[in-house]
């Protein structure tokens, strides 16, 4: 018989508490620009409000919401459970459902996997 591995992405991440100020001045802020993966997407009409975006991202990955002071941007932060690598996720919304997903992570493989999981959550 063959065994099938079921990946549970939310189990890979640990919540961290980050403020906007801490994000800009700490090691989380150093992630911005490093190992950055950016994807453009179109949000479905039922996924265009902030509450739904937050719900879908936090369901796809166990990340904490980071206050950013913008109504067109949602930021999230976390750490991998095993290595403690930091991750920063930004969902920037534009007009007519256009959006941009940006993932900054110390490890490129982890970042790529996270992009796929969040894209799936936001476009379903």
C-alpha positions as CSV (number, residue, x, y, z in Angstrom):
1,X,0.0,0.0,0.0
2,X,1.0,3.6,-0.5
3,X,1.1,6.3,2.1
4,X,-0.1,9.8,1.3
5,X,1.3,12.8,3.1
6,X,-1.2,15.5,3.8
7,X,0.4,18.9,4.3
8,X,-1.1,21.1,6.9
9,X,0.4,24.6,6.2
10,X,-1.0,26.2,9.4
11,X,1.1,23.8,11.4
12,X,4.3,25.1,9.9
13,X,3.9,28.6,11.3
14,X,4.1,30.1,14.8
15,X,2.3,33.3,15.7
16,X,4.4,36.3,16.6
17,X,3.3,39.7,17.9
18,X,4.6,42.6,15.9
19,X,3.7,46.2,15.8
20,X,4.2,48.5,12.8
21,X,7.1,50.2,14.6
22,X,8.8,46.9,15.5
23,X,8.3,45.7,12.0
24,X,10.3,48.7,10.6
25,X,13.1,48.5,13.2
26,X,13.6,44.8,13.9
27,X,14.7,41.7,12.0
28,X,11.2,41.5,10.4
29,X,11.9,44.8,8.7
30,X,15.1,43.4,7.3
31,X,13.0,40.8,5.5
32,X,11.5,43.5,3.2
33,X,13.2,43.1,-0.1
34,X,15.2,40.0,0.8
35,X,13.9,36.7,-0.7
36,X,10.8,38.5,-1.9
37,X,8.2,36.8,-4.0
38,X,5.5,38.9,-5.6
39,X,2.4,37.6,-7.4
40,X,-0.5,39.6,-8.9
41,X,-4.0,38.2,-8.5
42,X,-7.6,39.1,-9.0
43,X,-9.8,38.8,-5.9
44,X,-13.3,37.3,-6.3
45,X,-16.1,39.8,-5.4
46,X,-16.7,38.0,-2.1
47,X,-13.0,38.3,-1.1
48,X,-12.6,42.0,-1.6
49,X,-13.1,43.2,1.9
50,X,-10.4,43.3,4.6
51,X,-12.2,40.9,7.0
52,X,-12.4,38.1,4.4
53,X,-8.8,38.6,3.3
54,X,-7.6,38.4,6.9
55,X,-9.7,35.3,7.5
56,X,-8.5,33.5,4.5
57,X,-4.8,34.3,5.0
58,X,-4.9,33.3,8.7
59,X,-6.7,30.1,7.8
60,X,-4.2,29.2,5.1
61,X,-1.2,30.0,7.4
62,X,-1.0,30.6,11.1
63,X,0.2,34.2,10.9
64,X,-0.4,37.2,13.1
65,X,-2.0,40.4,11.7
66,X,0.4,43.4,11.7
67,X,-1.3,46.8,12.0
68,X,-0.1,48.9,9.1
69,X,-2.4,52.0,9.1
70,X,-3.6,51.5,5.5
71,X,-7.0,50.4,4.3
72,X,-5.5,49.0,1.1
73,X,-2.9,46.8,2.7
74,X,-3.0,43.8,5.0
75,X,0.2,42.6,6.6
76,X,0.9,39.4,8.5
77,X,4.0,38.0,10.2
78,X,5.1,34.7,11.7
79,X,7.9,32.2,12.2
80,X,8.5,28.7,11.0
81,X,8.0,26.3,13.9
82,X,11.1,24.2,13.1
83,X,13.8,26.8,12.3
84,X,12.3,30.0,13.6
85,X,12.7,31.7,10.2
86,X,10.7,34.9,10.0
87,X,8.1,35.5,7.3
88,X,6.3,38.7,6.3
89,X,3.2,38.6,4.1
90,X,1.6,41.6,2.5
91,X,-1.7,41.7,0.5
92,X,-2.1,45.0,-1.2
93,X,-5.5,45.6,-2.8
94,X,-6.2,47.8,-5.8
95,X,-9.3,48.8,-7.7
96,X,-11.7,46.3,-9.3
97,X,-10.4,43.3,-7.4
98,X,-6.8,43.6,-8.5
99,X,-4.3,42.7,-5.7
100,X,-0.7,41.9,-5.1
101,X,0.6,39.3,-2.8
102,X,4.2,39.8,-1.5
103,X,6.0,37.2,0.7
104,X,9.3,38.0,2.3
105,X,11.0,35.0,4.0
106,X,14.5,34.0,5.0
107,X,14.1,30.7,3.2
108,X,13.1,30.8,-0.5
109,X,11.5,27.3,-0.5
110,X,9.3,28.2,2.5
111,X,8.3,31.5,0.9
112,X,7.4,29.8,-2.4
113,X,5.2,27.2,-0.6
114,X,3.5,30.0,1.4
115,X,2.8,32.0,-1.8
116,X,1.0,29.0,-3.3
117,X,-1.0,28.3,-0.2
118,X,-2.2,31.9,0.2
119,X,-2.9,32.4,-3.5
120,X,-5.1,29.3,-3.4
121,X,-6.9,30.7,-0.3
122,X,-7.5,34.1,-1.8
123,X,-8.7,32.9,-5.3
124,X,-11.0,30.1,-4.3
